[in-house]
């Protein structure tokens, strides 16, 4: 559900020193996209782009580009000094305070939060007279988390950080997950009251429940069953854990949608992938990027499909690589084929074992079944490309096209030197080097005439034997 009265602020300015990386933490990838990309997807399922603000800081330019690639129309606020979470939100005042409604705060390194959970948080905020609602969880070991301190009515009186808590407070097992939904008017009215009376001398957003409580406004908590949903990433080990969770979620989703995964624990599917029903994905396959696979397809074991479209009833054999390519209905590729980039394989065409395509269009029903390289080519419908055929598309300076007409027959081990055009219905003899255009329905031979020397091999052996006997 899209909420036109909810503004989402995503905090994405931090360095992430424990990642030990030259790259901003929110730009690290899990489940097939950046951490920030996941959070943006969630935010944009809740609020329109003009009500989504990303706070940037470290590597601001790179973070902006990544966010803008995910969605247009979102806003950015730069936090030039990292002075705490309270400061990061407060600098959004000018951009967000006039929008009214509700303010939700998310983190760019917490990609596991479900839209459904945040929908519940918004619903509770809208269904109460409280100033806001925070997300909490009862944990067996809440060490490192702020503790939720409730008053006699069950409202949140305060959030006490681990370093500042008394023994009694630290015995509380209800932990603050750091996700909030506040009434925007009250939040912006009191945001300036956050101070720096803490060991780090930073402005903590966790001070807001106490500030609002002292001002006579209730703050509620919404407990979630799985605290891992709000897990933030601090190091590479946590990044790997989150990646595993995201991928397991995706596998379960596609199986619920009618896809068969053979040994699902071995299969990698990125979060942006779409797969139709009755498709079978075999062990160790990787389906990456924004790939779209239709219904009743097969993707063979250990194959990699990236940023490609497979229409219905496509068969991809084992150990086949398909990148930025489009395979129409009933097309086949592999096993052991490589469709390297920007290929279009029309309906019913066959790409066989150890065939490589690059920027090539295969016409409907065309076949290249064995051991060929076809680059920068247009292959006509129902043509046949013999084993060992090569399009020589590069002259050391530039790439050149090869065009093969409908129904042409290219003999095995043909070498086609581009630029070249072979007409419809034409033949090339096996082993030919073709350098000139071939008219339709013609036969082209480009090889030396065979010479047979009778008894040559027998005489050579005799000379060798005589030489050895000396």
C-alpha positions in Angstrom: 0.0 0.0 0.0 1.3 3.4 -1.0 1.0 6.1 1.8 0.8 9.6 0.5 1.1 10.9 4.0 4.3 9.1 5.0 7.8 10.5 4.6 10.7 8.0 4.8 14.2 9.1 5.8 16.9 6.6 5.0 20.2 7.2 6.9 23.1 6.3 4.5 25.9 8.6 5.4 28.2 6.4 7.5 31.6 5.2 6.6 31.3 1.7 8.0 34.8 1.3 9.3 34.4 -2.3 10.5 33.7 -3.3 6.9 37.4 -2.5 6.3 36.6 -1.3 2.8 37.3 1.7 0.5 33.6 1.5 -0.5 30.8 3.0 1.5 29.0 0.4 3.6 25.6 0.9 2.0 27.1 0.2 -1.4 28.1 -3.4 -0.5 25.9 -6.0 -2.1 23.7 -8.8 -0.7 21.0 -10.8 -2.4 22.0 -9.3 -5.8 21.8 -5.6 -5.1 23.3 -2.9 -2.8 22.2 -2.7 0.8 20.8 0.7 0.1 19.0 -0.7 -3.0 17.1 -3.1 -0.8 16.0 -0.4 1.6 15.0 1.9 -1.2 12.8 -0.9 -2.7 11.1 -1.2 0.7 10.7 2.6 1.2 9.2 3.0 -2.3 6.6 0.3 -1.6 5.4 2.5 1.3 5.8 6.1 0.1 6.0 8.0 -3.2 9.5 8.9 -4.4 9.0 12.6 -3.6 8.6 11.6 0.0 11.7 9.5 0.3 14.9 11.2 1.5 18.3 9.7 1.6 20.9 11.2 3.9 24.3 10.9 2.3 27.8 11.6 3.5 30.7 9.3 2.9 31.2 8.8 -0.8 28.0 11.0 -1.3 28.3 11.0 -5.1 28.5 7.2 -5.5 25.7 6.7 -3.0 23.5 9.3 -4.9 24.1 7.5 -8.2 23.2 4.1 -6.7 20.0 5.5 -5.2 19.1 7.4 -8.3 19.5 4.3 -10.4 17.0 2.5 -8.2 14.4 5.2 -8.5 14.0 8.6 -9.9 12.4 11.5 -7.9 13.8 10.7 -4.5 15.5 13.5 -2.5 19.0 13.7 -1.0 20.3 15.6 2.0 24.1 15.7 2.7 25.4 15.2 6.2 28.8 16.8 5.9 29.7 16.0 9.5 28.6 12.6 11.0 27.4 13.8 14.4 25.0 11.0 15.2 21.6 9.6 14.1 19.7 12.5 15.6 21.8 15.0 13.7 21.3 13.0 10.5 17.6 13.2 10.7 17.5 16.8 12.0 19.2 18.1 8.8 16.2 16.8 6.9 14.0 19.4 8.6 13.9 21.8 5.7 13.2 19.1 3.1 10.6 17.2 5.1 9.0 19.3 7.8 6.5 20.9 5.4 5.2 17.5 4.2 3.2 16.7 7.3 1.7 13.3 8.1 4.1 10.7 9.4 7.9 10.4 9.5 9.5 6.9 9.2 13.3 6.5 9.8 15.1 3.6 8.2 18.8 2.7 7.9 20.6 2.1 4.6 22.5 -0.9 6.0 19.4 -2.8 7.2 18.0 -4.6 4.1 16.0 -7.4 5.8 13.0 -5.3 6.9 9.8 -6.5 5.3 7.3 -4.2 3.8 4.6 -6.1 5.7 6.3 -5.3 9.0 6.6 -1.6 8.2 3.0 -1.6 7.1 2.0 -2.8 10.5 4.2 -0.1 12.1 2.5 2.6 10.1 -0.9 1.2 10.8 -0.2 1.3 14.6 1.1 4.8 14.4 -2.0 5.9 12.5 -4.4 4.0 14.8 -3.2 5.6 18.0 -3.1 9.1 19.6 0.6 8.5 20.5 3.3 10.7 19.1 5.0 7.7 17.5 5.8 4.0 17.5 9.2 2.3 17.6 10.0 -1.2 16.6 11.2 -3.5 19.4 11.9 -7.2 20.0 12.3 -9.4 23.0 15.7 -11.0 22.7 17.5 -13.8 24.6 20.6 -11.7 24.6 20.0 -8.0 23.8 23.7 -7.1 24.5 24.6 -4.1 22.3 21.0 -2.9 21.8 19.3 -0.1 23.6 16.7 -1.2 26.1 13.1 -0.2 26.0 12.0 1.4 29.3 8.2 1.4 29.7 6.0 3.3 32.1 3.2 1.9 34.2 0.8 2.2 31.2 3.1 0.2 28.9 4.2 3.2 26.9 7.8 3.8 26.1 9.3 6.2 28.6 12.9 6.0 27.4 15.5 4.1 25.4 18.7 3.4 27.3 21.8 2.5 25.4 24.0 -0.4 26.5 26.9 1.9 27.7 24.6 4.1 29.8 22.3 1.5 31.4 22.2 0.4 35.0 22.3 -3.3 35.9 18.5 -3.2 36.4 17.9 -1.6 33.0 20.4 -3.9 31.2 18.4 -6.9 32.6 15.5 -5.9 30.4 15.2 -8.1 27.3 13.1 -5.8 25.2 15.5 -4.2 22.7 15.0 -1.1 20.5 15.4 -2.0 16.8 16.0 1.6 15.8 13.1 1.9 13.4 10.5 4.6 14.1 7.3 6.0 12.8 6.5 9.4 14.3 3.8 12.1 13.8 5.8 14.5 11.7 4.5 17.7 13.4 5.5 16.6 16.9 8.8 15.1 15.8 9.9 18.3 14.1 8.7 20.4 17.0 10.9 18.6 19.5 13.9 17.4 17.4 15.9 20.4 18.5 15.8 19.1 22.1 18.2 16.2 21.4 21.5 17.0 23.1 25.0 15.5 23.3 25.0 14.4 26.9 26.6 11.1 26.2 30.1 9.6 26.1 30.3 10.0 22.3 29.1 13.6 22.4 26.7 12.8 19.5 23.0 13.5 18.8 21.2 10.2 19.4 17.8 9.6 17.8 17.1 7.2 20.7 16.6 10.3 22.9 13.3 11.2 21.2 11.0 8.8 23.1 12.1 10.4 26.4 11.8 13.9 25.0 8.3 13.3 23.7 7.3 11.5 27.0 8.5 14.5 29.1 6.4 16.8 26.8 3.3 14.8 27.7 3.1 12.6 24.5 2.9 8.9 24.5 5.3 6.7 22.5 4.4 3.1 21.8 6.4 0.0 20.9 5.5 -2.6 18.3 7.2 -5.9 19.0 8.4 -8.1 16.2 8.9 -11.9 16.5 12.2 -12.0 14.6 14.8 -9.4 15.6 17.0 -10.4 12.7 14.6 -8.6 10.4 16.0 -5.3 11.7 19.6 -6.5 11.6 22.1 -3.9 10.6 25.4 -4.8 8.9 28.7 -3.9 10.5 31.2 -6.3 9.0 31.8 -8.8 6.2 30.5 -11.8 8.3 27.2 -10.1 8.9 27.1 -9.2 5.2 27.4 -12.9 4.4 24.7 -13.8 6.9 22.3 -11.2 5.5 23.0 -12.4 1.9 22.1 -15.9 2.9 18.8 -14.8 4.5 17.8 -12.7 1.4 18.6 -15.6 -0.9 16.6 -18.1 1.2 13.7 -15.7 1.2 13.9 -15.4 -2.6 14.1 -19.2 -3.1 11.0 -19.7 -1.0 9.1 -17.0 -2.8 9.8 -18.5 -6.3 8.9 -21.9 -5.1 5.6 -20.6 -3.7 5.0 -19.1 -7.1 5.2 -22.5 -8.8 8.9 -22.8 -9.7 10.7 -26.1 -9.1 14.2 -25.7 -7.6 16.2 -28.9 -7.6 18.4 -28.9 -4.5 17.3 -25.3 -3.7 20.1 -24.7 -1.2 22.6 -24.8 -4.0 20.8 -22.3 -6.3 21.5 -18.5 -6.3 18.6 -16.2 -7.3 18.9 -12.4 -7.1 16.1 -10.4 -5.5 15.2 -8.7 -8.8 14.6 -11.9 -10.7 11.2 -13.0 -12.0 10.5 -16.6 -12.8 7.2 -18.1 -14.2 5.4 -21.2 -13.1 6.5 -24.8 -14.0 10.0 -23.6 -14.7 12.7 -26.0 -13.4 16.0 -24.7 -12.1 18.6 -27.4 -11.6 21.4 -27.5 -9.0 24.1 -24.8 -8.7 22.4 -22.5 -11.3 22.7 -18.8 -10.8 19.9 -16.4 -11.9 21.2 -12.9 -11.5 20.4 -9.2 -12.0 17.0 -8.4 -13.5 16.6 -11.6 -15.4 13.0 -12.6 -16.4 12.3 -16.2 -17.1 8.9 -17.3 -18.4 6.8 -20.4 -17.7 7.8 -24.0 -18.4 11.5 -23.3 -18.9 14.5 -25.3 -17.8 17.8 -23.9 -16.6 20.4 -26.6 -16.4 22.8 -27.3 -13.6 25.6 -24.8 -13.1 24.3 -22.4 -15.7 24.5 -18.6 -15.1 21.7 -16.3 -16.5 22.3 -12.6 -15.9 20.2 -9.6 -16.9 18.5 -11.6 -19.6 15.0 -12.5 -20.8 13.9 -16.1 -21.4 10.4 -16.4 -22.8 8.2 -19.5 -22.2 9.5 -23.0 -22.9 13.1 -22.0 -23.3 15.7 -24.7 -22.6 19.1 -23.8 -21.3 21.5 -26.7 -20.9 24.0 -27.3 -18.1 27.0 -25.1 -17.8 25.7 -22.4 -20.1 26.3 -18.7 -19.6 23.7 -16.2 -20.8 24.2 -12.4 -20.3 22.2 -9.4 -21.4 20.4 -11.6 -24.0 16.9 -12.4 -25.1 15.7 -15.9 -25.9 12.3 -16.2 -27.5 9.8 -18.9 -26.9 11.1 -22.4 -27.5 14.7 -21.4 -28.0 17.5 -23.7 -26.8 21.0 -22.9 -25.7 23.7 -25.3 -24.4 24.9 -27.3 -22.8 28.2 -25.5 -22.5 27.2 -22.5 -24.6 28.1 -18.9 -24.0 25.8 -16.1 -25.0 28.1 -13.3 -24.0 26.2 -10.0 -24.6 23.3 -8.4 -26.4 22.1 -11.4 -28.3 18.6 -12.1 -29.5 17.7 -15.7 -30.2 14.3 -16.0 -32.0 11.7 -18.6 -31.5 12.8 -22.2 -31.9 16.4 -21.4 -32.7 19.1 -23.8 -31.3 22.5 -22.8 -29.8 24.5 -25.9 -29.1 27.5 -27.0 -27.1 30.6 -24.9 -27.2 28.9 -22.2 -29.3 29.6 -18.6 -28.4 27.4 -15.6 -29.4 28.2 -11.9 -29.1 25.8 -9.2 -30.3 24.2 -11.7 -32.7 20.6 -12.3 -33.7 19.7 -15.8 -34.5 16.6 -16.1 -36.7 13.6 -18.3 -35.9 14.5 -22.0 -36.2 18.2 -21.3 -37.1 20.7 -23.7 -35.7 24.3 -23.5 -34.6 24.7 -26.8 -32.8 28.4 -27.3 -32.3 31.7 -25.4 -31.8 31.2 -22.0 -33.4 31.8 -18.3 -32.7 29.2 -15.9 -34.1 29.9 -12.3 -33.3 28.2 -9.1 -34.6 26.1 -11.2 -36.8 22.6 -11.5 -38.2 21.7 -15.1 -38.9 18.6 -15.7 -41.0 15.7 -17.9 -40.1 16.1 -21.7 -40.6 19.8 -21.3 -41.6 22.3 -23.9 -40.5 25.7 -23.0 -39.1 28.1 -25.9 -39.3 30.5 -27.0 -36.6 33.7 -24.9 -36.3 32.3 -21.9 -38.1 33.9 -18.6 -37.1 32.8 -15.0 -37.9 36.1 -13.0 -38.1 34.5 -9.8 -36.9 37.6 -7.9 -35.7 40.3 -6.5 -37.9 42.5 -5.2 -35.0 40.9 -1.8 -35.0 37.1 -2.2 -35.5 34.3 -4.7 -35.4 32.5 -5.6 -38.6 29.1 -7.4 -39.2 28.3 -10.6 -40.9 24.8 -11.2 -42.4 23.6 -14.7 -43.3 20.4 -15.0 -45.2 17.4 -17.1 -44.5 17.8 -20.8 -45.1 21.6 -20.6 -45.8 23.8 -23.6 -45.1 27.3 -22.8 -43.7 29.6 -25.7 -44.0 31.7 -26.9 -41.1 34.9 -25.0 -40.4 33.9 -22.1 -42.5 35.8 -18.9 -41.8 33.6 -15.9 -42.6 35.7 -12.7 -42.8 33.6 -9.7 -42.1 32.2 -7.4 -43.4 30.4 -10.1 -45.3 26.9 -10.9 -46.6 25.8 -14.4 -47.5 22.5 -14.5 -49.4 19.4 -16.5 -48.6 19.6 -20.2 -49.5 23.4 -20.0 -50.3 25.9 -22.7 -49.3 29.5 -22.5 -48.3 31.7 -25.5 -48.6 33.2 -27.1 -45.5 36.6 -25.6 -44.6 36.2 -22.5 -46.8 37.6 -19.1 -46.0 34.9 -16.7 -47.3 36.0 -13.1 -47.9 33.5 -11.9 -50.5 29.8 -11.6 -50.5 27.9 -14.7 -51.7 24.7 -14.3 -53.8 21.5 -16.0 -52.8 21.3 -19.7 -53.7 25.0 -19.8 -54.7 27.7 -22.2 -53.6 30.9 -20.5 -52.4 34.2 -22.5 -52.0 37.2 -20.8 -50.6 39.9 -23.4 -50.2 42.9 -24.9 -52.1 42.3 -27.8 -54.4 43.2 -31.1 -52.8 46.4 -32.8 -54.0 46.9 -36.6 -53.5 50.5 -38.0 -53.9 50.4 -41.7 -54.2 52.7 -43.7 -51.9 54.1 -40.5 -50.3 53.6 -41.8 -46.8 55.1 -45.3 -47.5 58.2 -43.8 -49.1 58.7 -41.3 -46.2 58.6 -44.2 -43.7 61.1 -46.2 -45.7 63.5 -43.2 -45.7 63.2 -42.9 -41.9 63.8 -46.5 -41.4 66.9 -46.5 -43.6 68.3 -43.5 -41.8 67.8 -45.2 -38.4 69.6 -48.3 -39.6 72.9 -46.5 -40.3 
